[in-house]
């Protein structure tokens, strides 16, 4: 995972190599610095860049197939 800043010449954050391709990513609608990424191996990674940037804060195996879309339910004002 690489996070870019507008007009920057280099990434702000780089993660270690993953053996599986990233298939989707979303910023948290309620928490700045939290990014959700999904992988081709069926895992969901949650990155809290304020807490740690070198590894995901949480990894969850959703299933055996690739996760290709991420959507948040609710109106965006829900505090999680």
HTML snippet that shows the backbone in 3Dmol.js (N, CA, C, O; Angstrom):
<script src="https://3Dmol.org/build/3Dmol-min.js"></script>
<div id="view" style="width:600px;height:400px;position:relative"></div>
<script>
const pdb = `
ATOM      1  N   UNK A   1       0.843  -1.168   0.000  1.00  0.00           N
ATOM      2  CA  UNK A   1       0.000   0.000   0.000  1.00  0.00           C
ATOM      3  C   UNK A   1       0.889   1.231   0.000  1.00  0.00           C
ATOM      4  O   UNK A   1       1.879   1.293   0.729  1.00  0.00           O
ATOM      5  N   UNK A   2       0.533   2.207  -0.816  1.00  0.00           N
ATOM      6  CA  UNK A   2       1.250   3.465  -0.881  1.00  0.00           C
ATOM      7  C   UNK A   2       0.228   4.582  -0.792  1.00  0.00           C
ATOM      8  O   UNK A   2      -0.771   4.557  -1.511  1.00  0.00           O
ATOM      9  N   UNK A   3       0.455   5.564   0.077  1.00  0.00           N
ATOM     10  CA  UNK A   3      -0.426   6.710   0.225  1.00  0.00           C
ATOM     11  C   UNK A   3       0.303   7.943  -0.295  1.00  0.00           C
ATOM     12  O   UNK A   3       1.426   8.225   0.124  1.00  0.00           O
ATOM     13  N   UNK A   4      -0.333   8.680  -1.207  1.00  0.00           N
ATOM     14  CA  UNK A   4       0.292   9.837  -1.838  1.00  0.00           C
ATOM     15  C   UNK A   4      -0.322  11.133  -1.330  1.00  0.00           C
ATOM     16  O   UNK A   4      -1.481  11.161  -0.918  1.00  0.00           O
ATOM     17  N   UNK A   5       0.462  12.203  -1.363  1.00  0.00           N
ATOM     18  CA  UNK A   5      -0.007  13.551  -1.067  1.00  0.00           C
ATOM     19  C   UNK A   5       0.022  14.330  -2.369  1.00  0.00           C
ATOM     20  O   UNK A   5       0.941  14.168  -3.171  1.00  0.00           O
ATOM     21  N   UNK A   6      -0.970  15.167  -2.583  1.00  0.00           N
ATOM     22  CA  UNK A   6      -1.053  15.963  -3.803  1.00  0.00           C
ATOM     23  C   UNK A   6       0.232  16.759  -4.015  1.00  0.00           C
ATOM     24  O   UNK A   6       0.710  17.412  -3.088  1.00  0.00           O
ATOM     25  N   UNK A   7       0.788  16.715  -5.201  1.00  0.00           N
ATOM     26  CA  UNK A   7       2.007  17.422  -5.608  1.00  0.00           C
ATOM     27  C   UNK A   7       3.271  16.954  -4.897  1.00  0.00           C
ATOM     28  O   UNK A   7       4.288  17.647  -4.948  1.00  0.00           O
ATOM     29  N   UNK A   8       3.240  15.810  -4.241  1.00  0.00           N
ATOM     30  CA  UNK A   8       4.436  15.278  -3.590  1.00  0.00           C
ATOM     31  C   UNK A   8       5.196  14.403  -4.579  1.00  0.00           C
ATOM     32  O   UNK A   8       4.603  13.801  -5.475  1.00  0.00           O
ATOM     33  N   UNK A   9       6.497  14.340  -4.411  1.00  0.00           N
ATOM     34  CA  UNK A   9       7.326  13.539  -5.312  1.00  0.00           C
ATOM     35  C   UNK A   9       7.547  12.126  -4.798  1.00  0.00           C
ATOM     36  O   UNK A   9       8.085  11.284  -5.518  1.00  0.00           O
ATOM     37  N   UNK A  10       7.148  11.858  -3.591  1.00  0.00           N
ATOM     38  CA  UNK A  10       7.323  10.520  -3.040  1.00  0.00           C
ATOM     39  C   UNK A  10       6.129  10.168  -2.157  1.00  0.00           C
ATOM     40  O   UNK A  10       5.433  11.069  -1.688  1.00  0.00           O
ATOM     41  N   UNK A  11       5.879   8.896  -1.921  1.00  0.00           N
ATOM     42  CA  UNK A  11       4.746   8.503  -1.081  1.00  0.00           C
ATOM     43  C   UNK A  11       4.948   8.923   0.369  1.00  0.00           C
ATOM     44  O   UNK A  11       6.078   9.015   0.850  1.00  0.00           O
ATOM     45  N   UNK A  12       3.841   9.175   1.058  1.00  0.00           N
ATOM     46  CA  UNK A  12       3.883   9.520   2.471  1.00  0.00           C
ATOM     47  C   UNK A  12       4.087   8.264   3.305  1.00  0.00           C
ATOM     48  O   UNK A  12       4.831   8.276   4.285  1.00  0.00           O
ATOM     49  N   UNK A  13       3.416   7.165   2.909  1.00  0.00           N
ATOM     50  CA  UNK A  13       3.494   5.900   3.641  1.00  0.00           C
ATOM     51  C   UNK A  13       3.687   4.779   2.637  1.00  0.00           C
ATOM     52  O   UNK A  13       3.042   4.757   1.588  1.00  0.00           O
ATOM     53  N   UNK A  14       4.589   3.834   2.963  1.00  0.00           N
ATOM     54  CA  UNK A  14       4.766   2.621   2.167  1.00  0.00           C
ATOM     55  C   UNK A  14       4.678   1.442   3.110  1.00  0.00           C
ATOM     56  O   UNK A  14       5.267   1.456   4.191  1.00  0.00           O
ATOM     57  N   UNK A  15       3.945   0.424   2.703  1.00  0.00           N
ATOM     58  CA  UNK A  15       3.866  -0.782   3.527  1.00  0.00           C
ATOM     59  C   UNK A  15       4.797  -1.842   2.964  1.00  0.00           C
ATOM     60  O   UNK A  15       5.337  -1.704   1.866  1.00  0.00           O
ATOM     61  N   UNK A  16       4.967  -2.874   3.721  1.00  0.00           N
ATOM     62  CA  UNK A  16       5.806  -3.973   3.270  1.00  0.00           C
ATOM     63  C   UNK A  16       5.127  -4.730   2.124  1.00  0.00           C
ATOM     64  O   UNK A  16       3.928  -4.581   1.891  1.00  0.00           O
ATOM     65  N   UNK A  17       5.894  -5.520   1.435  1.00  0.00           N
ATOM     66  CA  UNK A  17       5.402  -6.309   0.312  1.00  0.00           C
ATOM     67  C   UNK A  17       4.340  -7.304   0.775  1.00  0.00           C
ATOM     68  O   UNK A  17       4.463  -7.916   1.836  1.00  0.00           O
ATOM     69  N   UNK A  18       3.300  -7.455  -0.037  1.00  0.00           N
ATOM     70  CA  UNK A  18       2.266  -8.441   0.234  1.00  0.00           C
ATOM     71  C   UNK A  18       2.289  -9.491  -0.867  1.00  0.00           C
ATOM     72  O   UNK A  18       2.527  -9.171  -2.031  1.00  0.00           O
ATOM     73  N   UNK A  19       2.046 -10.724  -0.505  1.00  0.00           N
ATOM     74  CA  UNK A  19       2.056 -11.801  -1.496  1.00  0.00           C
ATOM     75  C   UNK A  19       0.771 -11.829  -2.316  1.00  0.00           C
ATOM     76  O   UNK A  19       0.667 -12.607  -3.265  1.00  0.00           O
ATOM     77  N   UNK A  20      -0.203 -11.001  -1.971  1.00  0.00           N
ATOM     78  CA  UNK A  20      -1.481 -10.970  -2.677  1.00  0.00           C
ATOM     79  C   UNK A  20      -1.754  -9.545  -3.169  1.00  0.00           C
ATOM     80  O   UNK A  20      -1.413  -8.571  -2.498  1.00  0.00           O
ATOM     81  N   UNK A  21      -2.371  -9.437  -4.342  1.00  0.00           N
ATOM     82  CA  UNK A  21      -2.673  -8.128  -4.919  1.00  0.00           C
ATOM     83  C   UNK A  21      -3.761  -7.410  -4.123  1.00  0.00           C
ATOM     84  O   UNK A  21      -4.693  -8.042  -3.625  1.00  0.00           O
ATOM     85  N   UNK A  22      -3.638  -6.084  -4.007  1.00  0.00           N
ATOM     86  CA  UNK A  22      -4.714  -5.270  -3.452  1.00  0.00           C
ATOM     87  C   UNK A  22      -5.784  -5.116  -4.520  1.00  0.00           C
ATOM     88  O   UNK A  22      -5.471  -4.868  -5.684  1.00  0.00           O
ATOM     89  N   UNK A  23      -7.039  -5.259  -4.133  1.00  0.00           N
ATOM     90  CA  UNK A  23      -8.133  -5.197  -5.094  1.00  0.00           C
ATOM     91  C   UNK A  23      -9.022  -3.973  -4.920  1.00  0.00           C
ATOM     92  O   UNK A  23      -9.727  -3.584  -5.851  1.00  0.00           O
ATOM     93  N   UNK A  24      -8.996  -3.362  -3.734  1.00  0.00           N
ATOM     94  CA  UNK A  24      -9.872  -2.224  -3.474  1.00  0.00           C
ATOM     95  C   UNK A  24      -9.358  -1.494  -2.237  1.00  0.00           C
ATOM     96  O   UNK A  24      -8.631  -2.071  -1.428  1.00  0.00           O
ATOM     97  N   UNK A  25      -9.730  -0.241  -2.095  1.00  0.00           N
ATOM     98  CA  UNK A  25      -9.363   0.526  -0.916  1.00  0.00           C
ATOM     99  C   UNK A  25     -10.343   1.653  -0.674  1.00  0.00           C
ATOM    100  O   UNK A  25     -10.894   2.215  -1.621  1.00  0.00           O
ATOM    101  N   UNK A  26     -10.564   1.988   0.582  1.00  0.00           N
ATOM    102  CA  UNK A  26     -11.470   3.085   0.965  1.00  0.00           C
ATOM    103  C   UNK A  26     -10.922   3.785   2.195  1.00  0.00           C
ATOM    104  O   UNK A  26     -10.340   3.154   3.078  1.00  0.00           O
ATOM    105  N   UNK A  27     -11.114   5.098   2.241  1.00  0.00           N
ATOM    106  CA  UNK A  27     -10.822   5.854   3.455  1.00  0.00           C
ATOM    107  C   UNK A  27     -12.003   5.716   4.392  1.00  0.00           C
ATOM    108  O   UNK A  27     -13.143   5.622   3.938  1.00  0.00           O
ATOM    109  N   UNK A  28     -11.752   5.702   5.693  1.00  0.00           N
ATOM    110  CA  UNK A  28     -12.832   5.638   6.675  1.00  0.00           C
ATOM    111  C   UNK A  28     -13.666   6.913   6.598  1.00  0.00           C
ATOM    112  O   UNK A  28     -13.115   8.010   6.517  1.00  0.00           O
ATOM    113  N   UNK A  29     -15.001   6.775   6.623  1.00  0.00           N
ATOM    114  CA  UNK A  29     -15.849   7.974   6.587  1.00  0.00           C
ATOM    115  C   UNK A  29     -15.894   8.700   7.928  1.00  0.00           C
ATOM    116  O   UNK A  29     -16.384   9.827   7.992  1.00  0.00           O
ATOM    117  N   UNK A  30     -15.398   8.087   8.997  1.00  0.00           N
ATOM    118  CA  UNK A  30     -15.508   8.694  10.328  1.00  0.00           C
ATOM    119  C   UNK A  30     -14.177   8.893  11.038  1.00  0.00           C
ATOM    120  O   UNK A  30     -14.111   9.671  11.990  1.00  0.00           O
ATOM    121  N   UNK A  31     -13.109   8.216  10.608  1.00  0.00           N
ATOM    122  CA  UNK A  31     -11.830   8.296  11.324  1.00  0.00           C
ATOM    123  C   UNK A  31     -10.712   8.712  10.384  1.00  0.00           C
ATOM    124  O   UNK A  31     -10.324   7.935   9.511  1.00  0.00           O
ATOM    125  N   UNK A  32     -10.187   9.919  10.541  1.00  0.00           N
ATOM    126  CA  UNK A  32      -9.048  10.332   9.715  1.00  0.00           C
ATOM    127  C   UNK A  32      -7.856   9.407   9.967  1.00  0.00           C
ATOM    128  O   UNK A  32      -7.597   9.024  11.108  1.00  0.00           O
ATOM    129  N   UNK A  33      -7.147   9.055   8.930  1.00  0.00           N
ATOM    130  CA  UNK A  33      -5.977   8.205   9.072  1.00  0.00           C
ATOM    131  C   UNK A  33      -6.262   6.729   9.045  1.00  0.00           C
ATOM    132  O   UNK A  33      -5.339   5.925   9.178  1.00  0.00           O
ATOM    133  N   UNK A  34      -7.528   6.337   8.873  1.00  0.00           N
ATOM    134  CA  UNK A  34      -7.872   4.914   8.802  1.00  0.00           C
ATOM    135  C   UNK A  34      -8.229   4.566   7.357  1.00  0.00           C
ATOM    136  O   UNK A  34      -9.073   5.212   6.736  1.00  0.00           O
ATOM    137  N   UNK A  35      -7.574   3.541   6.842  1.00  0.00           N
ATOM    138  CA  UNK A  35      -7.775   3.095   5.467  1.00  0.00           C
ATOM    139  C   UNK A  35      -8.106   1.614   5.486  1.00  0.00           C
ATOM    140  O   UNK A  35      -7.474   0.838   6.203  1.00  0.00           O
ATOM    141  N   UNK A  36      -9.097   1.222   4.699  1.00  0.00           N
ATOM    142  CA  UNK A  36      -9.488  -0.177   4.539  1.00  0.00           C
ATOM    143  C   UNK A  36      -9.003  -0.634   3.171  1.00  0.00           C
ATOM    144  O   UNK A  36      -9.262   0.034   2.169  1.00  0.00           O
ATOM    145  N   UNK A  37      -8.305  -1.759   3.115  1.00  0.00           N
ATOM    146  CA  UNK A  37      -7.890  -2.333   1.833  1.00  0.00           C
ATOM    147  C   UNK A  37      -8.332  -3.791   1.787  1.00  0.00           C
ATOM    148  O   UNK A  37      -8.375  -4.480   2.806  1.00  0.00           O
ATOM    149  N   UNK A  38      -8.655  -4.237   0.589  1.00  0.00           N
ATOM    150  CA  UNK A  38      -9.011  -5.646   0.401  1.00  0.00           C
ATOM    151  C   UNK A  38      -7.999  -6.269  -0.550  1.00  0.00           C
ATOM    152  O   UNK A  38      -7.354  -5.583  -1.343  1.00  0.00           O
ATOM    153  N   UNK A  39      -7.877  -7.591  -0.448  1.00  0.00           N
ATOM    154  CA  UNK A  39      -6.862  -8.303  -1.217  1.00  0.00           C
ATOM    155  C   UNK A  39      -7.492  -9.417  -2.051  1.00  0.00           C
ATOM    156  O   UNK A  39      -8.623  -9.838  -1.808  1.00  0.00           O
ATOM    157  N   UNK A  40      -6.739  -9.876  -3.026  1.00  0.00           N
ATOM    158  CA  UNK A  40      -7.199 -10.931  -3.916  1.00  0.00           C
ATOM    159  C   UNK A  40      -7.342 -12.272  -3.201  1.00  0.00           C
ATOM    160  O   UNK A  40      -8.024 -13.164  -3.705  1.00  0.00           O
ATOM    161  N   UNK A  41      -6.719 -12.430  -2.048  1.00  0.00           N
ATOM    162  CA  UNK A  41      -6.812 -13.695  -1.315  1.00  0.00           C
ATOM    163  C   UNK A  41      -7.998 -13.728  -0.339  1.00  0.00           C
ATOM    164  O   UNK A  41      -8.129 -14.674   0.438  1.00  0.00           O
ATOM    165  N   UNK A  42      -8.869 -12.694  -0.374  1.00  0.00           N
ATOM    166  CA  UNK A  42     -10.063 -12.684   0.461  1.00  0.00           C
ATOM    167  C   UNK A  42      -9.891 -12.024   1.814  1.00  0.00           C
ATOM    168  O   UNK A  42     -10.777 -12.131   2.662  1.00  0.00           O
ATOM    169  N   UNK A  43      -8.782 -11.348   2.040  1.00  0.00           N
ATOM    170  CA  UNK A  43      -8.543 -10.689   3.325  1.00  0.00           C
ATOM    171  C   UNK A  43      -8.869  -9.200   3.262  1.00  0.00           C
ATOM    172  O   UNK A  43      -8.742  -8.559   2.218  1.00  0.00           O
ATOM    173  N   UNK A  44      -9.286  -8.676   4.390  1.00  0.00           N
ATOM    174  CA  UNK A  44      -9.536  -7.251   4.570  1.00  0.00           C
ATOM    175  C   UNK A  44      -8.508  -6.745   5.584  1.00  0.00           C
ATOM    176  O   UNK A  44      -8.382  -7.300   6.675  1.00  0.00           O
ATOM    177  N   UNK A  45      -7.775  -5.689   5.221  1.00  0.00           N
ATOM    178  CA  UNK A  45      -6.795  -5.087   6.117  1.00  0.00           C
ATOM    179  C   UNK A  45      -7.297  -3.714   6.530  1.00  0.00           C
ATOM    180  O   UNK A  45      -7.804  -2.955   5.704  1.00  0.00           O
ATOM    181  N   UNK A  46      -7.154  -3.398   7.811  1.00  0.00           N
ATOM    182  CA  UNK A  46      -7.511  -2.078   8.318  1.00  0.00           C
ATOM    183  C   UNK A  46      -6.226  -1.431   8.817  1.00  0.00           C
ATOM    184  O   UNK A  46      -5.553  -1.944   9.710  1.00  0.00           O
ATOM    185  N   UNK A  47      -5.906  -0.294   8.215  1.00  0.00           N
ATOM    186  CA  UNK A  47      -4.691   0.448   8.533  1.00  0.00           C
ATOM    187  C   UNK A  47      -5.066   1.686   9.336  1.00  0.00           C
ATOM    188  O   UNK A  47      -5.826   2.528   8.857  1.00  0.00           O
ATOM    189  N   UNK A  48      -4.549   1.804  10.537  1.00  0.00           N
ATOM    190  CA  UNK A  48      -4.698   3.028  11.329  1.00  0.00           C
ATOM    191  C   UNK A  48      -3.330   3.698  11.322  1.00  0.00           C
ATOM    192  O   UNK A  48      -2.455   3.353  12.116  1.00  0.00           O
ATOM    193  N   UNK A  49      -3.156   4.650  10.424  1.00  0.00           N
ATOM    194  CA  UNK A  49      -1.848   5.252  10.214  1.00  0.00           C
ATOM    195  C   UNK A  49      -1.383   6.089  11.398  1.00  0.00           C
ATOM    196  O   UNK A  49      -0.193   6.383  11.512  1.00  0.00           O
ATOM    197  N   UNK A  50      -2.300   6.479  12.283  1.00  0.00           N
ATOM    198  CA  UNK A  50      -1.916   7.212  13.491  1.00  0.00           C
ATOM    199  C   UNK A  50      -1.263   6.257  14.490  1.00  0.00           C
ATOM    200  O   UNK A  50      -0.325   6.631  15.193  1.00  0.00           O
ATOM    201  N   UNK A  51      -1.763   5.030  14.547  1.00  0.00           N
ATOM    202  CA  UNK A  51      -1.256   4.033  15.495  1.00  0.00           C
ATOM    203  C   UNK A  51       0.014   3.365  14.982  1.00  0.00           C
ATOM    204  O   UNK A  51       1.023   3.329  15.685  1.00  0.00           O
ATOM    205  N   UNK A  52      -0.029   2.837  13.762  1.00  0.00           N
ATOM    206  CA  UNK A  52       1.132   2.179  13.160  1.00  0.00           C
ATOM    207  C   UNK A  52       1.007   2.228  11.646  1.00  0.00           C
ATOM    208  O   UNK A  52      -0.079   2.041  11.098  1.00  0.00           O
ATOM    209  N   UNK A  53       2.106   2.477  10.984  1.00  0.00           N
ATOM    210  CA  UNK A  53       2.078   2.578   9.530  1.00  0.00           C
ATOM    211  C   UNK A  53       2.843   1.452   8.851  1.00  0.00           C
ATOM    212  O   UNK A  53       2.797   1.338   7.626  1.00  0.00           O
ATOM    213  N   UNK A  54       3.535   0.627   9.603  1.00  0.00           N
ATOM    214  CA  UNK A  54       4.348  -0.436   9.021  1.00  0.00           C
ATOM    215  C   UNK A  54       3.590  -1.751   8.857  1.00  0.00           C
ATOM    216  O   UNK A  54       4.074  -2.667   8.192  1.00  0.00           O
ATOM    217  N   UNK A  55       2.400  -1.850   9.462  1.00  0.00           N
ATOM    218  CA  UNK A  55       1.602  -3.067   9.336  1.00  0.00           C
ATOM    219  C   UNK A  55       0.136  -2.726   9.609  1.00  0.00           C
ATOM    220  O   UNK A  55      -0.157  -1.728  10.267  1.00  0.00           O
ATOM    221  N   UNK A  56      -0.786  -3.555   9.105  1.00  0.00           N
ATOM    222  CA  UNK A  56      -2.205  -3.299   9.381  1.00  0.00           C
ATOM    223  C   UNK A  56      -2.517  -3.448  10.863  1.00  0.00           C
ATOM    224  O   UNK A  56      -1.927  -4.280  11.552  1.00  0.00           O
ATOM    225  N   UNK A  57      -3.439  -2.643  11.341  1.00  0.00           N
ATOM    226  CA  UNK A  57      -3.890  -2.763  12.727  1.00  0.00           C
ATOM    227  C   UNK A  57      -4.753  -4.002  12.913  1.00  0.00           C
ATOM    228  O   UNK A  57      -4.785  -4.589  13.995  1.00  0.00           O
ATOM    229  N   UNK A  58      -5.457  -4.399  11.847  1.00  0.00           N
ATOM    230  CA  UNK A  58      -6.312  -5.577  11.898  1.00  0.00           C
ATOM    231  C   UNK A  58      -6.346  -6.230  10.532  1.00  0.00           C
ATOM    232  O   UNK A  58      -6.450  -5.541   9.518  1.00  0.00           O
ATOM    233  N   UNK A  59      -6.261  -7.553  10.491  1.00  0.00           N
ATOM    234  CA  UNK A  59      -6.426  -8.341   9.277  1.00  0.00           C
ATOM    235  C   UNK A  59      -7.543  -9.344   9.526  1.00  0.00           C
ATOM    236  O   UNK A  59      -7.563 -10.031  10.548  1.00  0.00           O
ATOM    237  N   UNK A  60      -8.475  -9.419   8.573  1.00  0.00           N
ATOM    238  CA  UNK A  60      -9.599 -10.332   8.727  1.00  0.00           C
ATOM    239  C   UNK A  60      -9.804 -11.093   7.426  1.00  0.00           C
ATOM    240  O   UNK A  60      -9.915 -10.487   6.360  1.00  0.00           O
ATOM    241  N   UNK A  61      -9.854 -12.416   7.509  1.00  0.00           N
ATOM    242  CA  UNK A  61     -10.114 -13.237   6.325  1.00  0.00           C
ATOM    243  C   UNK A  61     -11.620 -13.294   6.121  1.00  0.00           C
ATOM    244  O   UNK A  61     -12.338 -13.895   6.919  1.00  0.00           O
ATOM    245  N   UNK A  62     -12.095 -12.670   5.055  1.00  0.00           N
ATOM    246  CA  UNK A  62     -13.525 -12.599   4.765  1.00  0.00           C
ATOM    247  C   UNK A  62     -14.006 -13.886   4.109  1.00  0.00           C
ATOM    248  O   UNK A  62     -15.110 -14.350   4.397  1.00  0.00           O
ATOM    249  N   UNK A  63     -13.201 -14.465   3.238  1.00  0.00           N
ATOM    250  CA  UNK A  63     -13.581 -15.693   2.554  1.00  0.00           C
ATOM    251  C   UNK A  63     -12.506 -16.113   1.577  1.00  0.00           C
ATOM    252  O   UNK A  63     -11.452 -15.481   1.510  1.00  0.00           O
ATOM    253  N   UNK A  64     -12.752 -17.172   0.814  1.00  0.00           N
ATOM    254  CA  UNK A  64     -11.728 -17.698  -0.086  1.00  0.00           C
ATOM    255  C   UNK A  64     -11.605 -16.943  -1.411  1.00  0.00           C
ATOM    256  O   UNK A  64     -10.651 -17.170  -2.156  1.00  0.00           O
ATOM    257  N   UNK A  65     -12.539 -16.062  -1.715  1.00  0.00           N
ATOM    258  CA  UNK A  65     -12.530 -15.328  -2.984  1.00  0.00           C
ATOM    259  C   UNK A  65     -12.041 -13.897  -2.778  1.00  0.00           C
ATOM    260  O   UNK A  65     -12.041 -13.387  -1.658  1.00  0.00           O
ATOM    261  N   UNK A  66     -11.629 -13.259  -3.861  1.00  0.00           N
ATOM    262  CA  UNK A  66     -11.167 -11.874  -3.814  1.00  0.00           C
ATOM    263  C   UNK A  66     -12.292 -10.935  -3.385  1.00  0.00           C
ATOM    264  O   UNK A  66     -13.432 -11.086  -3.822  1.00  0.00           O
ATOM    265  N   UNK A  67     -11.973  -9.981  -2.541  1.00  0.00           N
ATOM    266  CA  UNK A  67     -12.907  -8.923  -2.167  1.00  0.00           C
ATOM    267  C   UNK A  67     -12.653  -7.783  -3.152  1.00  0.00           C
ATOM    268  O   UNK A  67     -11.562  -7.213  -3.170  1.00  0.00           O
ATOM    269  N   UNK A  68     -13.649  -7.446  -3.967  1.00  0.00           N
ATOM    270  CA  UNK A  68     -13.434  -6.479  -5.047  1.00  0.00           C
ATOM    271  C   UNK A  68     -14.183  -5.167  -4.852  1.00  0.00           C
ATOM    272  O   UNK A  68     -14.060  -4.270  -5.686  1.00  0.00           O
ATOM    273  N   UNK A  69     -14.955  -5.026  -3.774  1.00  0.00           N
ATOM    274  CA  UNK A  69     -15.667  -3.780  -3.518  1.00  0.00           C
ATOM    275  C   UNK A  69     -15.833  -3.590  -2.020  1.00  0.00           C
ATOM    276  O   UNK A  69     -16.053  -4.549  -1.281  1.00  0.00           O
ATOM    277  N   UNK A  70     -15.726  -2.349  -1.582  1.00  0.00           N
ATOM    278  CA  UNK A  70     -15.932  -1.992  -0.179  1.00  0.00           C
ATOM    279  C   UNK A  70     -16.945  -0.865  -0.131  1.00  0.00           C
ATOM    280  O   UNK A  70     -16.834   0.100  -0.886  1.00  0.00           O
ATOM    281  N   UNK A  71     -17.926  -0.974   0.741  1.00  0.00           N
ATOM    282  CA  UNK A  71     -18.961   0.053   0.886  1.00  0.00           C
ATOM    283  C   UNK A  71     -19.298   0.192   2.359  1.00  0.00           C
ATOM    284  O   UNK A  71     -19.399  -0.803   3.078  1.00  0.00           O
ATOM    285  N   UNK A  72     -19.471   1.424   2.806  1.00  0.00           N
ATOM    286  CA  UNK A  72     -19.866   1.688   4.181  1.00  0.00           C
ATOM    287  C   UNK A  72     -21.352   1.984   4.220  1.00  0.00           C
ATOM    288  O   UNK A  72     -21.845   2.777   3.419  1.00  0.00           O
ATOM    289  N   UNK A  73     -22.064   1.367   5.128  1.00  0.00           N
ATOM    290  CA  UNK A  73     -23.486   1.623   5.290  1.00  0.00           C
ATOM    291  C   UNK A  73     -23.684   2.731   6.301  1.00  0.00           C
ATOM    292  O   UNK A  73     -22.845   2.930   7.179  1.00  0.00           O
ATOM    293  N   UNK A  74     -24.778   3.451   6.189  1.00  0.00           N
ATOM    294  CA  UNK A  74     -25.080   4.512   7.133  1.00  0.00           C
ATOM    295  C   UNK A  74     -24.963   5.868   6.466  1.00  0.00           C
ATOM    296  O   UNK A  74     -24.659   5.975   5.278  1.00  0.00           O
ATOM    297  N   UNK A  75     -25.207   6.888   7.247  1.00  0.00           N
ATOM    298  CA  UNK A  75     -25.222   8.240   6.701  1.00  0.00           C
ATOM    299  C   UNK A  75     -23.903   8.982   6.847  1.00  0.00           C
ATOM    300  O   UNK A  75     -23.820  10.153   6.479  1.00  0.00           O
ATOM    301  N   UNK A  76     -22.868   8.331   7.377  1.00  0.00           N
ATOM    302  CA  UNK A  76     -21.592   8.966   7.548  1.00  0.00           C
ATOM    303  C   UNK A  76     -21.472   9.740   8.847  1.00  0.00           C
ATOM    304  O   UNK A  76     -20.371  10.156   9.208  1.00  0.00           O
ATOM    305  N   UNK A  77     -22.580   9.948   9.567  1.00  0.00           N
ATOM    306  CA  UNK A  77     -22.539  10.644  10.835  1.00  0.00           C
ATOM    307  C   UNK A  77     -22.483   9.687  12.014  1.00  0.00           C
ATOM    308  O   UNK A  77     -22.418  10.119  13.165  1.00  0.00           O
ATOM    309  N   UNK A  78     -22.508   8.398  11.736  1.00  0.00           N
ATOM    310  CA  UNK A  78     -22.460   7.381  12.780  1.00  0.00           C
ATOM    311  C   UNK A  78     -21.049   7.327  13.366  1.00  0.00           C
ATOM    312  O   UNK A  78     -20.074   7.210  12.624  1.00  0.00           O
ATOM    313  N   UNK A  79     -20.938   7.410  14.675  1.00  0.00           N
ATOM    314  CA  UNK A  79     -19.650   7.341  15.346  1.00  0.00           C
ATOM    315  C   UNK A  79     -19.366   5.888  15.700  1.00  0.00           C
ATOM    316  O   UNK A  79     -20.096   5.278  16.480  1.00  0.00           O
ATOM    317  N   UNK A  80     -18.313   5.342  15.130  1.00  0.00           N
ATOM    318  CA  UNK A  80     -17.949   3.948  15.372  1.00  0.00           C
ATOM    319  C   UNK A  80     -16.755   3.884  16.286  1.00  0.00           C
ATOM    320  O   UNK A  80     -16.289   2.793  16.615  1.00  0.00           O
TER     321      UNK A  80
END
`;
const viewer = $3Dmol.createViewer("view");
viewer.addModel(pdb, "pdb");
viewer.setStyle({}, {cartoon: {color: "spectrum"}});
viewer.zoomTo();
viewer.render();
</script>
